[in-house]
Amino acid sequence: MLLLAACATTPPPPGPVATARDVGGQLDDGSGQEAWAYCAYWMGDTWRVYDLGAFRRLLFFDLVAGADGSIADRHGWPERWEALRNRAAEARVPVEPVVSVLGKPAFTALFSNAAARARLASEIVSLARDAGGVHLDVEVFESVGRAELDGFRAFLVELRAALDRAPRKVLTAFVPTASGIYSAKDLALFDAVIVQGYDVHWRDAPNAGAVAALDAKSPAAWRPAGEALVRQGVSPRRIVFSTPLYGYEWPTVSGEAGAATRGSAAILTYAPVPATLLPDLRLDALSRAAQFGLRRDTGSGAPWYAFRDEQGWRQGWFDDPASLAPRLDFVRAANYRGVALFVLGYDGGALLEAIGAAFRGGSGR
């Protein structure tokens, strides 16, 4: 996932959140599509501008696991997030912590050590007991050794067994499309998975282009990403597509759509975000498109803009309701579970409104 620095405020946690939408620790398996959202610690109280009842799940991002299996920095979870948890409880929406393992060194140290992975499992069970469930974000993109991979898979089996004890707790996970750590047996242990639905073109991509797409050669395009999971035995009702509320602005060699890049991209939020929350991220797609003119890519449908400054050409690419529409229609037509927004607050509520209307009204167009 995309991780940015920032801050949060807020204070004794409420009891475990009871939700009518999870029955007996199982996800509701009815029809219809759902909106989930990652609620990042650095976005503070931005969640207050949303109707939390519009979501089926909120995922508090994030609690990073150390190499010894401990979780040293919880970013105030749960004590400083009492107001969020109370508001969500009123809306009957679970708020579940995201436990992250980031990078190969952390993965190797953790899962090659039986004591470390037992400690992490104990930490996660404790977190799930208070929240109703937990979400895993294990991000390792390099190949890993057999010993640590076997340790990771044993950890998942042990964790699932612990969370299955009454009262059962929900276990979900983020699955990066470029990661090979999950087998079909591993994926079967999760109540639902959020598949990577972004970075068809990434910050250091050789060419500018759509951040997210329905069909593309990239494994992060929604159709191939969803179909790959289905081939591994994951039912569509257990698949959620991560949906970026951000874009990228690359330095490029020309103003032609998809031009070669000259360096790493800057991150755009979709809508303006107060400087108090993101002091180092001051570009937003709506303002840039208004200033430089909005264009529309014929292949992906993605909106983009281009301009030239003293350093050369720059191109910004992002998502808007029109580019999201065919992907939302695809989710509905194939009866996938829904979408998960990353990060709540980056869109000012505009993209959530489009998603809600598409899922309620039958078409994103």
N, C-alpha and C positions, 0 to 999 in steps of 0.2 A: 504494500500500500504506500501511498504518498505520505511522507512524514515531514511536518513543518514544525519549527519551534514556536512556542508561545506560552500563554498563561491561562489560568482559570481561577475562579473564586467560588465560594459557597460553603455549609457546615454539616452528631449522632445519627446514624443512618436509620431509616424506617425499617420495619421488619421485611421479610421476604415478600416480593411483589406477587400477589395472586392475580391471575388473569384468566378470564373466561375463554380466552382464545387458545389456551393450551390446556388440554384435557388429560389429566393423569400423567403429566410430564411428557406428553406427546404433542407434536405439532398438529394442529387442525389440518385434516387432509381433504377438506372440501374444495370445491371449484372456485374459480375467481383468482385474480391476481393481487399481489400484496406489494406494498412499499415498505422496505426496511431502510434504516439510515445509520451510518456511522456518526456518532456524536463525539467529536474530538475534544480532548481536554483543553487544547489551546484556544478553542472558540468560546470559552467562558459561558456566559448566559445567553448566547445567541439562540439557543433552543426555545427561548421564551416567545419568539416571534412566530412560532409554528403552532398549529393545532396538532398536538401530539396524537390525537385520536385518528389522524390520517395515516399513521404508521401501524404496522403489525408488530414491529420489533425495533428497538433502539439498541445499538451496540456501542458501549462506551470504549473509546479508543484512546490510549491503550495502556496495558500493564506489561512491561517488558521483563521477560525471564532472564535471570543471570545464568552464568555457566554452571553454577552450583545448584541450580533448580530453585533458588529463592526469587522472590519478586521484591526488589529493593524499593523501586520508585513506582508507587501506584497512582501518581498524579492526583492524589487526594481522594481516591476511591476507597470506600464509599462515603466517608464522613463529610467531605466538602461538597458532595453532590446530593444532599438531602432534598433540596428544592426540586431538582430534576426528577428524582425518584418519586417524590410525593405527587408531582404533577402527572407523571406517567402512570402511577398507580390509580389516580383518579380516572384516567382515560383507559384503564385496563390494558395497558401496554407494557410488556416486560422490558426492563433495561438490563442488559447483560454485559459483563466486562469482556473485553478482548485481551487475551493473553498472547503476547507476541514472542517469537523466537526469531531473531533477525541475523541472518548471515551464516555462512558455513562454519566459522570458528565457534560460534555459540552453539550451533546444532551439534557439532562434533563433540565438544566438551560435555554437553548435557546428556546426549543420548548414548555416549560410549561409557557412561558412568551410571551404574545401577542405583547408587545412593542419590545422585543428583536427579535422575528422572523420577525416583520415588518421592523425593521432596517436592518436585514440581507437581506431580499428580496430587499430592496431599494439599498443596496450595490451591490448586484448581477446584478440587472437591469442596474445600472450604468456601471459596468464592461462589461456586454454583449454589451451595446451600442457602446463601443469603440472597441470591439474585434470581433463582429459578432455572438458571442455565449458564453456559459459558461459551465463548466463541474463540477458536484457535486461529492464529495468524502465523503460520510457520513459513518463513520466506528463505529458502535456500535454492539457488539457481545453478550452482556448480554440481558436478557429480560428487557423491559422498561414498565413504567406505562401507563395506558390507556390515562391519560390526556396529557402527552407529545407526545404519539404516535398520538393521534387525532390532537394535535397542529402541528406536523410534516406534517401530511397529508393535513391539511388545508393550511399550508405554501406552499406545492408543487402545490396545485391548484391555489393559489393566484399568485405564481411565474410564473406558466405557462401562466396564463391569462395576466400578465403584459408583458411577453416576446412575446406574440402573437400580441400585438398592433403593428401597422405598424411603422417602418419596422420590421417585425417579426425576432426574434433571435432564434438561435438553442440552445436547452438544452439537454445535454447528462449527463450520470452518471455512476459511478463505482458501481457495485452491488456485494458485498461480498457474497460468497455462504453460509456462516454460519450466515448471518444476516437475521432476520425475519421482518425487518421494512417495506419492500415493499410489498404491495398487488398488485394484477393484475391491479386495477384501478390506482395505483400510477405509475406502470411501463408504462402504456399507455400514460402518460404525457410526456415521453421522446422521443426525435427524434431517439436516439440510446442509448444502454447501453453497457458498457464494463463489462463483467462478469469475476469474479476472475478465472484465469486459472493457478494458481500456489499454492504452499504450500500443495500439496498432502502429502508431508512430510515437516514439518515446523521446525523452529530453535530448538524448544524444544520437537520435536517428540520422541516417545519412541524407534523408530527404524530409522536407516538411510534408504534413498531410493530416488527415483526420485522426483524432485521438481515439475515437471509438467508431465502429462500423458494424453493419450487419453481415456483409459478405466481403472478405478480403483474403489475401494469401496468408495473413498473420493468424496464428492460432488463437489470438485474443479477439478476433472477430466473433460476434455472438453466435452465428449459426454453426461454424465449425467447433467453437468452444462447447456449446451445448450438446452437439451431436457426439463429440468425443467422450463426454461424461456419460451420455446415454449408452454408448457402446461398452462402457465399463460397468454397466448395470445400475446406474443412478437414474431413478425415474424422474421425468420432467417435474413432478410435483415436489421434488427435493432440490431443485436447481433454481438459484437466484443469481441474477446478473448484476455485477457491480457496475455502477453508472457514474461516470466522472462529472462533477460539478465544476470542473476546472479545464483549462486548455493550456496550450503552449505557444509561445512566440519565439520563433527561431531567427537567427541571422541567416540569410540565404544569399545565393549568388545572383539571383534575379527575382523579378516580381511575378514570374510565371508559376502557376499553381503546381505545388509539389516540387519546387526547385530544390537543388542540393543545398544542404545546410553548411554554414561556415563555423559552427560551434554549438554549444549547448543552448537549449531553449530556456527562456524565463517562464515562470508559471503564471498563468492568468486565473483569477477567480472568474466565475461567470458574471456576477454582479459586484458592485463595489462593496468592500468590507472595511470597517473602521480601522484606522491605523493603530489604535490601541490594541487590537487583536492580532493584526498581521503587519507589524511595522516594516518588515523586510519584503513584503509581497504587496506591491501597490498597483499592479496592473490588473484591469478587469476587462473582460471581453466586450461587454456592452458599451463601455466608454470608448474603447479602441475602435470598435466597428462603427460607432457613430462618428468618430473623428476621421477615419480613413476610408469608410465605405464598406458595406457588407457585400461579399460575393458568395456564390453558392457552388460547391464542387458538384459536377454532374454525376460523378461515379458514386461517391459516398453520401451525397446530399449535405455534407458538412459545411457550415458557414466558415468563412475565412476573410481576412483582409491582408493587404500588403501596403507598405510605404517604404520610402527611401529616406535615410538620414545621412549624417556626415560619415558614418561607418559603412554605409551600403544598404542593401535591401533587407527588410524584415517581413516575416509572414506570421500571422497569428491564426490558429485553428482551435475550434472549440465545438461544443454541442449547443443546440437550441431546440425549442419544441418541434420545429420542422424536421431536423435531422434525427431527433429521437423517435419520431412517429413510426417509421417502418420497423424499428426494433421493438417498440411496444406492441405493434400489431403482431409481430412474430411471436413474442412472448405469449400473447393471448391465444393466437391460433394453435400453437403447440401445447398450450396449457402448462407452460412453465410456471413456477411458483410466483415469480415477480422480479423486482429490481431492488438493489441496495444502493442508496445514495452516498457518495463519498466526495466531500465532507459536508455534513449538515451545516448550513450557514453560508456556503459559498455561492448560493444561487439567489439569496434574498427571497426565497419561496417561489420564484417564478417557474422553475422546472418541475418542482413538486406539483404545482397546480396542473401543469400539462400532463404529468403522469397520472394523477388522480382522475382527470377528465377522460383520458384514454381508457383507463381500466374500468371506469364507471360506464362510459358511453359507448364502448365497443370499437372505437377506432382512435388512433393517435393522430390521424390526419385532419 
